[in-house]
């Protein structure tokens, strides 16, 4: 039996993220089913799962970086990775708030993980989440978070006592949400976001005590039965799952204590609301974000802006999606922009779905420049920014956005092999035929996309794209971060490394000389076309010089040049 932690160190944080992801994976369908506020679009459980998946992946990346070391990562590194991963991977209103809750906790837990720090972390999380929401509403996840923090107050030095108290407080608060928010009372359900937070806190209980909290027994239908929670007044209120009615709700569906009208911020009865959900990451200064909040608040509702230190996650429901994005452009640099169109049907907000296309290509690219190029070619893109590899949930989201019966997935990174395979498998369970072409570099993806023909048979198209990718040798230039052994010898920090097919083949002192050496080695085995993808800080003069170098030494070889934008490597090279 593993040793139970006395405080929340890096290993405990890793375990917590893993258990929370498992819990949300088990419960997301049930949470989706009770999602009626602020938009009844049935995706709260899924959004929470994808957000936590990104947080967990970021923590795993920290541990992967320490695999060769004798010690685990520092607690501060683990909790900050968790918060950052949640921020960049947040989905929907609920996921955005969860990201801010984790960020609020991380700011305190980075200084210590004992009982006293955890109490402060829970309070910091609840306060941060409430401040991030333009118009906080009681009876939501904000209330559940606040009650969890309040229940954990005290002087008990035992970490297990604090965690258990927070979990019990969250469950009790969740049971009361139908009394606080009329739409929940009418539907006979608890708040979906709050339900997800209870699952996350339950995983924390399991992390520090070694035992999972007792969940309600299963009914014949497969849903969990109501678990009674005794409240202050001694009454018993059920925790409904998947639409199970709340005890005490009258035949008309409205508890006697529920308010007659919902908050003005969001329509809570499925009536006509804003037409679009707009989400994006934003690089901006604090003062710019303050002005952005004011502008977006005037445009729509469900406004949540979380983050800090120059990186923010923006979520809002509006009628004018263009204006919401334009506001982000004026405030800073928005990216990973996602716009979802809502339509009113039978009193509930649902996503508009056109007839699916027959075939689409989803491609992972390392920068904005290649994203534009691939989009022009008709592909759906996912940007893998430096240090921010996409999680499987993000790839599944892209496959859904492609809205096609058949999808070819190009991960363009050997490290994404398992992530892409998991995404493909998930999409297949949703009825999409997915073929994964194991491209290991962006230049292989470009080659595959160039031969894509949607009018021919699916298998034939996949074979042609796989062949084109496999016939493309790839290389990239990187800057050595520290002294280390490589297949080409010992490199020093600051050296320019030329990697061919993933292995260091050249160690140089500058980009131009190293690039020429790499090209010569690749072209020694033959080739007809050289593809160069330049990073945003690389001058055009380098491309001109490399084109001339290829022309002088290999007369029959053509060269094409693309701007990759903000990418990890200053130069990507393909030879086919």
Secondary structure, DSSP 8 states (H G I E B T S, - for coil): -----SS--HHHHHHHHHHHHHHHHHHHHHHHHT--SS---S-HHHHHHHHHHHHHHHHHHHHHHTTTSSS---HHHHHHHHHHHHHHH--HHHHHHHHHHHHHHHHHHTT--SHHHHHHHHHHHHHHHHHHBTT--TTSHHHHHHHHHHHT-S----HHHHHHHHHHHHHHHHHHHHHH-HHHHHHT---HHHHHHHHHHHHHHHHHHSS------B-TTSSB----EE-TTS-EE----TT---TT--TTS--TTS-SS--TTS--SS----SEEEEEEEE--HHHHHHHHHHHHHHEEEEEEEEETTEEEEEEEES-HHHHHHHHHHHSEEEEEEEEEEEEETTEEEE-----EEEEEEEEESSHHHHHHHHHTT-EEEE-BTTB---HHHHHHHHHHH-EEEEEEE---GGGHHHHHHHHHHHHHTT-EEEEE---SHHHHHHHHHT--TTS-HHHHHHHHHHHHHT-EEEEEEE--S-EEETTEEE-TT-EEEEETTEEEEEESSHHHHHHHHHHHHHTT--SEEEEEEETTS-HHHHHHHHHHHHHH-TT-EEEEEEEES-SSSEEEEE-
